[in-house]
Amino acid sequence: MEPTLKLLTADQTARQLMLSRSAVYSMIARRELPSIRLGKSIRVPATALADWLEERMVHPKKEDDNHRERR
């Protein structure tokens, strides 16, 4: 069986990002969020959303990094 691609609506994407639906549509229009157009419908692939979030993740600095910056 082939893996299926889970596609999210703008509402589902908005809930996951805790944003408004209009903010999600604006981000899609500005090509900030990955999306697929299917006729008049717009969908966000769940895996692409997860990758997009991972790319923007801010990770805390390690203890060694903070020590080096003070020198």
DRENFIKE-119279 format. One record per residue (C-alpha): residue number from 1; z, x, y. Coordinates in pm, whole numbers, plus 32768, in hexadecimal, padded with zeros to 4 digits. Example, Ala and Ser with C-alpha at 12.3 -4.5 7.8 and 13.67 -1.06 7.14 Angstrom:
// residues 2
<node><num>1</num><c3>830C</c3><c1>84CE</c1><c2>7E3E</c2></node>
<node><num>2</num><c3>82CA</c3><c1>8557</c1><c2>7F96</c2></node>
END
This chain:
// residues 71
<node><num>1</num><c3>8000</c3><c1>8000</c1><c2>8000</c2></node>
<node><num>2</num><c3>7FA1</c3><c1>8088</c1><c2>8157</c2></node>
<node><num>3</num><c3>80AD</c3><c1>80A6</c1><c2>8264</c2></node>
<node><num>4</num><c3>809B</c3><c1>7F9C</c1><c2>8370</c2></node>
<node><num>5</num><c3>80A8</c3><c1>7FE6</c1><c2>84E2</c2></node>
<node><num>6</num><c3>81BB</c3><c1>7F20</c1><c2>858E</c2></node>
<node><num>7</num><c3>8144</c3><c1>7EA1</c1><c2>86DF</c2></node>
<node><num>8</num><c3>8236</c3><c1>7E29</c1><c2>87E9</c2></node>
<node><num>9</num><c3>81F4</c3><c1>7D25</c1><c2>88F5</c2></node>
<node><num>10</num><c3>824B</c3><c1>7D6D</c1><c2>8A5F</c2></node>
<node><num>11</num><c3>8384</c3><c1>7C96</c1><c2>8A35</c2></node>
<node><num>12</num><c3>83F3</c3><c1>7D58</c1><c2>8901</c2></node>
<node><num>13</num><c3>83AF</c3><c1>7EA2</c1><c2>89B0</c2></node>
<node><num>14</num><c3>846E</c3><c1>7E2E</c1><c2>8AE3</c2></node>
<node><num>15</num><c3>859C</c3><c1>7DD1</c1><c2>8A0F</c2></node>
<node><num>16</num><c3>859B</c3><c1>7F23</c1><c2>8960</c2></node>
<node><num>17</num><c3>8584</c3><c1>7FDE</c1><c2>8AAB</c2></node>
<node><num>18</num><c3>8672</c3><c1>7EEC</c1><c2>8B5D</c2></node>
<node><num>19</num><c3>856C</c3><c1>7EB2</c1><c2>8C6B</c2></node>
<node><num>20</num><c3>84C2</c3><c1>7D7D</c1><c2>8CEF</c2></node>
<node><num>21</num><c3>837D</c3><c1>7D09</c1><c2>8C57</c2></node>
<node><num>22</num><c3>82CC</c3><c1>7D40</c1><c2>8DA3</c2></node>
<node><num>23</num><c3>834C</c3><c1>7EA8</c1><c2>8DAD</c2></node>
<node><num>24</num><c3>82B7</c3><c1>7EE2</c1><c2>8C54</c2></node>
<node><num>25</num><c3>8169</c3><c1>7E4B</c1><c2>8CBD</c2></node>
<node><num>26</num><c3>816B</c3><c1>7F27</c1><c2>8DF5</c2></node>
<node><num>27</num><c3>81B0</c3><c1>805F</c1><c2>8D26</c2></node>
<node><num>28</num><c3>8094</c3><c1>8000</c1><c2>8C3A</c2></node>
<node><num>29</num><c3>7FA7</c3><c1>7FC5</c1><c2>8D60</c2></node>
<node><num>30</num><c3>8001</c3><c1>811E</c1><c2>8DEC</c2></node>
<node><num>31</num><c3>7FC8</c3><c1>81AD</c1><c2>8C8E</c2></node>
<node><num>32</num><c3>812E</c3><c1>8228</c1><c2>8C7D</c2></node>
<node><num>33</num><c3>8170</c3><c1>8171</c1><c2>8B35</c2></node>
<node><num>34</num><c3>808E</c3><c1>818C</c1><c2>8A04</c2></node>
<node><num>35</num><c3>7FE3</c3><c1>8042</c1><c2>89B7</c2></node>
<node><num>36</num><c3>7EC9</c3><c1>7F9C</c1><c2>88FB</c2></node>
<node><num>37</num><c3>7DF7</c3><c1>7E81</c1><c2>8983</c2></node>
<node><num>38</num><c3>7D90</c3><c1>7D7B</c1><c2>8881</c2></node>
<node><num>39</num><c3>7CAE</c3><c1>7C8B</c1><c2>8938</c2></node>
<node><num>40</num><c3>7D87</c3><c1>7C07</c1><c2>8A53</c2></node>
<node><num>41</num><c3>7ECA</c3><c1>7C6E</c1><c2>89A8</c2></node>
<node><num>42</num><c3>7F7F</c3><c1>7DB5</c1><c2>89E3</c2></node>
<node><num>43</num><c3>8059</c3><c1>7E52</c1><c2>88D9</c2></node>
<node><num>44</num><c3>812F</c3><c1>7F8B</c1><c2>88CF</c2></node>
<node><num>45</num><c3>8132</c3><c1>8043</c1><c2>8782</c2></node>
<node><num>46</num><c3>829E</c3><c1>806E</c1><c2>8718</c2></node>
<node><num>47</num><c3>8266</c3><c1>81D4</c1><c2>86A3</c2></node>
<node><num>48</num><c3>81BA</c3><c1>8230</c1><c2>87EA</c2></node>
<node><num>49</num><c3>82DE</c3><c1>819A</c1><c2>88AD</c2></node>
<node><num>50</num><c3>83D5</c3><c1>8266</c1><c2>87E0</c2></node>
<node><num>51</num><c3>8309</c3><c1>83A3</c1><c2>881D</c2></node>
<node><num>52</num><c3>82EF</c3><c1>8352</c1><c2>8990</c2></node>
<node><num>53</num><c3>8469</c3><c1>832B</c1><c2>89A7</c2></node>
<node><num>54</num><c3>84A6</c3><c1>846E</c1><c2>88E6</c2></node>
<node><num>55</num><c3>83C4</c3><c1>852D</c1><c2>89D9</c2></node>
<node><num>56</num><c3>8497</c3><c1>84B2</c1><c2>8AFC</c2></node>
<node><num>57</num><c3>85E9</c3><c1>84EF</c1><c2>8A5B</c2></node>
<node><num>58</num><c3>86D0</c3><c1>85C9</c1><c2>8B2A</c2></node>
<node><num>59</num><c3>879F</c3><c1>86A3</c1><c2>8A46</c2></node>
<node><num>60</num><c3>88EC</c3><c1>8739</c1><c2>8AB5</c2></node>
<node><num>61</num><c3>88F1</c3><c1>88AE</c1><c2>8AF0</c2></node>
<node><num>62</num><c3>8998</c3><c1>898A</c1><c2>89F1</c2></node>
<node><num>63</num><c3>8AD5</c3><c1>8A48</c1><c2>8A4D</c2></node>
<node><num>64</num><c3>8A14</c3><c1>8B92</c1><c2>8A48</c2></node>
<node><num>65</num><c3>8912</c3><c1>8B0A</c1><c2>8B3D</c2></node>
<node><num>66</num><c3>8A1F</c3><c1>8AAB</c1><c2>8C3A</c2></node>
<node><num>67</num><c3>8AC0</c3><c1>8C03</c1><c2>8C1E</c2></node>
<node><num>68</num><c3>8975</c3><c1>8CB7</c1><c2>8C5D</c2></node>
<node><num>69</num><c3>892B</c3><c1>8BEA</c1><c2>8D95</c2></node>
<node><num>70</num><c3>8A71</c3><c1>8C4E</c1><c2>8E3D</c2></node>
<node><num>71</num><c3>8A21</c3><c1>8DC2</c1><c2>8E33</c2></node>
END
